[in-house]
Structure formats: structure tokens, C-alpha cells
């Protein structure tokens, strides 16, 4: 059987690896972005000089031939689903028996005047990085439009080279459409403390030409201010990279609609990763989740389905992690920006404004529903067990040491968190567990 995979990101390559583990099927991975799979999350470290492109490639070049995974550097311009053929931009064709669409994302553009000028780019593909590098030579000022995770990454990249950068963010505090207000304010101040010019409550009106077809400035809608710059980063989110399929017979909403087995409406066609939109996502999960680990999980799931061992896609409890300059972020479960009805929240932050913990729990039965962390690491397995088993908030607090994954010499916070809860509720909760690995293992087995 001939299996074609369009896209060599984490979802497509995971699918290829697992299909090879499970079968002897012919596997063709098709991508025009790069010759070899690389870690997309490490793009910023290439620019910052911490890594080379080859350092972001997890597999040696011989890996692909050894595992009989055929890599094809081509751009697919059209898919004939009825004839099961791919048409390449170069003019060639490629037949398949089963097709996996792992098309990834594309950076959002909202029709801003000047958005197609030279030196205006997002940060998603290897080509985006190459263009960012090209226009950084002699760059005196950059503007980043958008306040998400890609926006802070791009700002940090410029900052690492001492290139002044302005972040133009329409929200009243950084990423407050995802972070609760307390955490959003911590990160907003952290960005300012790093001498990054954070402009809150500002919308981009236009990107202005310098007279040569290249960006020369941006105009802020609310104030009319003109900010001179030689590069504009468009980081106002991403969307499924499915534009070339919009007029096909494939069912597409925002992304390619798939069922719980990641099947599309077309026989023998599957979609995974950023481009896939679940018709019926699990409770607490979104229909499109453009994050690394869901792409990996989808890749493994679809491989089993193709190899006659169909499995339902189940990403489990929501979690994510990121880094805002030098503050690490983790979230487990349900921690929306606005506190839901019938939910209470315990929030603690350190005096230096660099560390915080938020525990959300049900107001009536008191079971833990979500965990938000800044500058503190928790063990994922412990947090997921608490949420999955609907653990009472006071039992969580008594055993909070079991979750702590910070190095032993780091300053501890457990007593401060308990004092916050006891002050808030009038209770007298005390710790009953220590940061013992044996205790953690015993707890996870229980």
C-alpha cells in the first residue's frame, strides 16, 4: 500500500515513524519547506545563535533511507481526491492509496494595507526565519504586531541582538485573552522590565512603504502615531494552512473536519496536526489545537488507524507550556482568562513578581479543575492525576510538595501558598507530604 503524507512537521513525521513501526507499507513524505524534519519550536534558538539548523534535526540523514521513508521535496498545488493523485507545482504527479494531510498552519493576515511589503513576515516556517535573518542585517528597529506566544518569541529574538523592538498588542495587558488578569499583568511588567517597548491597547492601522516596496513604518490606529521600523513581524495568531483546498470536495470549516479517528469525509484521507478540526472535541478541549504535543499524538493515532488497528484520538487533559523571556509557564486543565461561574480560584504570587501559582477548583464540591504556573515547575503526571480524579482542593494543598519539580536548591513556596488559602478560607491546612521521589512514585501508583 502506498501512503502519502503531505507535511514533514511533527505530526507528519510521527505518523511516518509509527506506520513504519507497525507495517511495511510504502511511505512518501512530501514537503517543500525543508529537506529534513526539524523542531519548529527551536527556530528562535537558531536566530539567537544557540543552535544550528542541523542541531534542530532529531534524526541523522541516514535515518530516512534506513527506515524506508521516502522524502520528496515538492510543493503540492492540487489534490485529485477521486483519482487519488497529487499534483505538484513543478508539473509532476504522485499517486497514493491512503493520504495523510499534515499541512500545518499559516500566519494570520487581516487585510492591513502594506501587509505584503518586503520585510513583513510571520514566524512559522523555515523560510520565515531565513527572511527574518536576511532583513536583520543593519536593522535599526522592528515592530511585532500581536501578543501571543510567537510574538514574544520574535521580540526576544530581536532583543537578543540588541535590536530595539516594539510590541503592538491590542489587548489591555499581554495575552489576557488566554491568561487570567493577574498573570497577564505579571508578564506585561516582565516584558517592560526587559526594555521591550510594549504598547498595549493599540491596533495596527497600516504598514507604510519606505518608497522602495519595503516597510518603513507602521501607523497605530488609535493615536495615528507613526513608528519607524525596518521589519514588521505579524504574529496575530495562525490558522490552518488549507487555503488551496477550499474549493475541493474535502469538508473544510476553519480546518479540515475530521472524526474521532482523524478521518475526513473522503475515503482513505486523514488530517492531523494544526490543519485538523475535530468535529466533536473532548470536553475541555478545542476543535483546533495548534500545539506541538497534539500533533505528535495525532500522528501516532492515525498510524494505528491506517495499519488496521483503529484508535480514537484522545489528548487527555489540556496542558501547555511556554516561556516568556525567562519566566516559564505551565497550565493544566481549565484555567480560562475569566473565572467561570461556580469556580473558585486560589492565587499566590511571590514578592518579586516572578513566580505565581493559581489553583482553580469547583465552588461546591471543591475538586481541582485547573493549575496555572509562572516561574514554577509542577510534575505533569501529578497535576493530571489530581484533575482526573477530582481531588479535593485541600488534599491537593496538603500534598502540594508532590507536584513540585523545581531543583532542590530553589526557594520553596508551599507554606506561602497554604497561608494564602488559610487566610482566604479561615481553614488551618498543613502539609503532610515532602518532596520525596519515593512519595511521588507511591502517589502516582495509588
N, C-alpha and C positions, 0 to 999 in steps of 0.2 A: 504493500500500500504506500502511495506517495503522499506525504504530509507536507504542506507548505505553511510556513509561519512568516507573516509579514511583520517585521519589527524585531530588533535584536536588543531590546531593553531587558529589564529584569524579568518581566512576565514571559516574553517570548523565549528567552534563553532557558528559564526554568522549565518551561513546557518541553523544550527540545531535550534537555538533560533527562527529564523524567520519562519521556517517551523512549529514549534510548535505554534507560534502566529497565523499562518494562517490556520492550519489544525490539524486533529487528526491522521495523518499518523504515522506509526511506524518508529522510528529514532534510528539508531545504529551508534555511533561514534567510530571508530576503530583507535587505536594508540598504538605503543609500546614505545613511548618516555616517557610519563608520565601518571599517573592515572588521573590527572585533568588538565584542561586548565590553563595555566599561561601566564603572559605577557612576551613574549620573549625579548622585549626591556628593561626589568628590570633585565636581567641576571647579568649585570655588578654590579648592586647595591647589589645583594646577595653576590658576592665575596668581595665587598668593605665594607661589614658589615652594610650597611644602611637598608637592608631588609632581611627577611627570605623568603624561598620559599613560605610558606603559605601566606605571605603578598603580593605576586605577583599573587595570585589566586583570581580573582574578585568575584567568587561565592562560597558560603558555600557548603559543601559536600552534604547537603540535597537538594540543588537546582536541581540536576540532576534527582533524583527519583521523586521529586515533579512535575517536568515538563516532566516526562516520556521520558527522553533522556537517552538511554542505552549506557553506556560506556564500551567498550571492549578493554582490554589491550592485544593486539595481534599484530604480525608483518605479514603483507600481503606480501607473496612471489610471488604470481601469480594471475592473473585475467583471468577467462574464460568469455570473453565478450559475446560469443554466448549462453552459458548456464546460464549466469548471476550468476556466483558463484565466491567467493573469496576463495583463498587457503591460509591457514595460515602456517607460518614456523613451528608451533607446530604440524601440521598434520591435523588440523580441516578444515572445510569448512563453508561458510556462504553465503546464498542465498540473493538476492536482487531483487527488481523491478526497482528501479532507483538508480544510483550510482553517487556520487559526489567525485571527486578526488581533495583533498586539500593537496597535498603531500609536499609542501614547497620547500626549497632549500637545496643544499649541498655545502660545501666549495670547491672552485676550487683547483685542484692539476694539475701541468703541467709536471709531469714525472720527477721531480727533483730526483736525486739519494739521497736516505735516507729519502724520504718523508713519508715512512711508519714506521720509527723508533718509539720507545716509546718516549713519551713527545713531539710529534709533532702533533698539533691539530689545528683545526679552532675554531671559537666561534659562533656556531649557535644553537646547541641543548643543552638540559639539561645535556646530557652525556658529551658534550664538557666541560661544566662548572665544572662538577664533576671531570673530569680528570685534568683540569687546577688547581683545588683546590688540588688534590692529589699530583701533581708534584711541587706545590709551597712551600711545606714544605722543608725548608733548601735550597731553590733555591737562587743561588748567582747572576745569570744573565739570562735574557731572550732576545730573538730576535723575533721581529714581522716583518713578510715579507708581505709587501703590504701597500698602503697608503690610503685606503678607510675609511669609517665610522667605520667598525668593527675593523680595525687596530688601530685607535686612541682610541677606547673604550678599547681594550685589553691593550694598552700601559698605559692608565690611571689606569686600574685595577692594574697592577704590580706596577706602581708608587705610588698608594695609600698605598701599603705595603712596600714601600721603597726598592723594588727590582729593581736594575738597569736594564734598558731596552733600546735596540737599535731598531729603526725602519729602516728597509731597504726598501727604496722606489725607484723604477726605474725612476720615473719622475724627472724633474729638480726642481720642487717645489711640496709641498704636494697637492695631489688631483687636479692637474692642468688639468686633463682630464675632470673635471667637473666644477671646479671653474675658473673664469677669473683670469688672472695672478696676478692682484693687490691683490685680496682676497687670492689667494694661497700663496703669499708671506707673507701676514699678519699671516696666520695660521702657516706657516712654522716657522716663527720667534717666534710665541706664543709657539709652541711645544719646541723649543730650550730654551726659557725663563723658561720653567718648568723643565729644566735639564734632558730632554729626549734626548738621543743620536740619532738625526735624520740624517741618511745617505741618501742623495739624489743622483740620477743618478747611483744607484747601483742595480745590478741584482743578485739574488741568483744563484750560480752555483751548489752547492751541500750541503746537510746536512750530517755531518760526525758522525760516530758511535764512542761512547766512549769506545768501546770494550765489552760492555755488552748488546748490542742491543738497547741502549738508545742514544739520541742525546748528543753529546759532544761539537759540534762547528758547525758553518756554514762557507762556503767559498764564498767570493764575486767574481763574475765573472770578473769584470773589473780590479781589483787590485790584485786578488789572496789572499787577506787578509783573515786570519782565525780569526773568532770572537768566542771566547769560550762562551758557554752557556749551560744551563741545560734544556731549554724549547724553542721550536720554535712555534710561532703562525703563521699559514698560513691564511692570511686574504686578499689574492689577488682576492677578489670577490667571488660570489656564482653563481650557475647555477641551473636550475630546477631539482628537485630530481626525475628523470624519467628513470634512467638507467635500472631498472628492467622491463620496458615496451617497450624498444627499439625494440624488436623482435615481439611485438604483432601487432594486426591488427588496433590498435589505431594510428591515424595520429599524428606523432611527428616530429617536426623540432628541434629547441633548447628546446622548451617546448611542451606541449600538445596543439595542434592547436584547437582553439575554434572560434565560430562565435560571433556575437554581443549579442546573448542571452546566451553565455558561453556554448553552446552545442559543443560536439566533433563530429567526423564523425560516431560515434556509437550511435545507438538509445538508449535513456534513460541514457546516460552517459554525465556528465558535468565535467568541470575542472575549478578551481578557485584559486586565490592567486598566489604565486610565481611560481607554476608549469604551469600556463596557459599562452599560447601565442596567442594573438589576431591576427586573420588573417588580419583584417583591422582596425588597431587602429585609433582613432580620430586624427585629425590634432593636432600637438603639443604634442602627447603622444607616448610612446614607446610600442612595441608589448608585452614586458615583463617588468613589473614594480614590483620589489620585495620590496615593502614598505607596512607598516602596514595598512594605511588607504585604499589602493586599495583592499587589502584582505578583509577588513571589508565590503567595498562597493560591492565587488563581491559576498560575502556571502549572503547579503540581496537580491541582484538582482536574484541570482539563486533560492533562496527560492520562490520568486514570480513566476518564470517560472515553477517550479515543482508543485506549487499549483494552476495551471491553470490561472495565471494572468501574462503572459509573459511580461517582461520588458527588454528593451535594456540596456546593460551596458554603462553608461555614467559617467566617472570620472570627467568630467568638466575640468577646467583649472588646469594645472600642479602646484602642490605645494609640498614642502617638508620642513622638519625642522630637525635639529640635534644640537649637542653640541660638540665643540672641547675644551676639558678640561673645562674652564669656559667662553668660548665665544659661545654664542648662534648663530645659523644660520637659516635663513629663505629664501626661494626662492618661487616666484610666477611667473607663465608664462614662457616666453622664455628668459633664460639668459645662453647661451652656453659659453664655455671657450674662443672661438674665436668670435669676433663681426661679425655677418652676414653682408653681403652686403646690403646696403640701410637701415642700422640700426645705430643710434647714441646712445651714452651712456653718462650719467651724473654720474660721480663717485666722491664721497666725503669720506674722512676718517678723523678721529679725530687725534689730535696731539699725543695722547698716543698710537696710532696704535691698539686700542682695539675695535673700532667701525667704521663701514663703511656702506654706502648706495650706491647702483647702481640702476639707473633707465634707462632701455633701451626703446627707442622709435623710431618709423619709421622716417626715414630721410626726407620724403616728406610730409606726412600728419600729422606727429608729434604725432600720437597716442601712448599711453603707451603700450609696449609689454611685459615687464618683470621687476621684482623687486628682487634685491639681498640684503640681510642684514646680517651684522655681529655685534653682541653685541647690537642690537636694535630690538625691537619688533614692528611689524605693525599688525593691525587688518586684518585678512584674508578676511573678508567679504568686506571691503573697497577696498583692492587691487584687488580682483576678479571683483568687480563692475567696477572699472576703466579699467581693461583689457578687460572685456567682452563688455563694451560699447564704447571701442576705444576712451577713453578720451584723449584730447589734453594734452601734457606734461605740458604746462603752467597752465592749470586748475588743474592738479594734484598737481603742486607745490604750487599754491595759497591755496589749501585745504589740504596740506600735514599733518597738525595737526590732521585732522580727522582720519588718519591712525595710529597715534602714540599710542602704547599700553603700553609704559613704565610707571612705577609708577610715580606719580605726583612729587615726590621729586628728580627724576633723572634729570641729566643735559640735557637740550634740545639742539637740533641740527638744527632746522628748518631754522633759519636765516643763518647759515653757509652754508646749502645746497643751499638756494636761492642765496646767494652771489656767490657760485661756478658756478651756472647756468648763472647768470647775467654776470659774468666775462667771461664765456666761449662763450656767445652768443651776448653780448652787449645789452641785454634787461634790463628792470627795474621791474621785477616781485616782488610783495609784497604779504604778507599773507593776506587772507581775512576771514579765519576761526580760531576758537580757539579749545582747547582740551575739548570741552563740550560734555558730553554724549548725551544731548538732540540734539545737532547739528549732532552728528554721527547717531543717530536714524533717524532723519529727512532726512539725506542724503541717508541712506540705503533704506528708504521708497520711495524716489523720483524716 
